Amino acid sequence: MRYDLVIFDNDGVLVDSEPISNRLLAAYLTELGHPTSYEDSLRDYMGAAMHRVHDLIRERTGERLPEDFDDVFHGRVFAAFERELKPVDGVVGVLEKLAADGVPYCVASSGSHERIRVGHRTTGLDRWFDDGRIFSSEDVGRGKPAPDLFLHAAERMGVAPQRCVVVEDSPLGVQAAVAAGMDVYGFTAMTPAAKLAGTTGLFSDMQELAGLLG
């Protein structure tokens, strides 16, 4: 292993949540009078913290989303997670190999701590991530594409940024990793490779990842 720390994004990398959350986000925004398709949601919000949703709607319409928007949205998402959420195919094998090889790893997600933990409990990934391995955009002032979250995770894990590698599936996440001075491998299961410019490498199947991390 040529890295001292592997930092995983959560949604779309560890848990297969992007189709669920973006479907529900598009529906809720449309319900509130901001017509949004599933494709629009993926393009504008995939990989982003919730403040980006509020910022873009206000920028485009001059209107504020309801004060309870985040709570209502997360309630819908968590209910859907209980019914539908699965781990990303092949990711358990990657975690097993990292653990067996003694390679430190963590998760750094734009999602809230509650969202991360609900997803992990539902899918059984909680056995791989104790509290010391979980970092959220709630922990820093700026979410992705700012580098703050990845730099925070590296500092807390005691590893220099240049010794870290990030596993991401969103353009915003890739931008954040590059800005943090870290290598980044882009997962193209849901995102076209052309939208993940700047990556160290690309892969479409989680079983390829262990070989890339080398």
Secondary structure, DSSP 8 states (H G I E B T S, - for coil): ---SEEEE-SBTTTB--HHHHHHHHHHHHHHTT----HHHHHHHHTT--HHHHHHHHHHHHS----TTHHHHHHHHHHHHHHHH--B-TTHHHHHHHHHHHT--EEEEESS-HHHHHHHHHHHTGGGG--GGGEEEGGGSSS-TTSSHHHHHHHHHHT--GGGEEEEE-SHHHHHHHHHTT-EEEEE-SSS-GGGSTT-SEEESSGGGHHHHH-
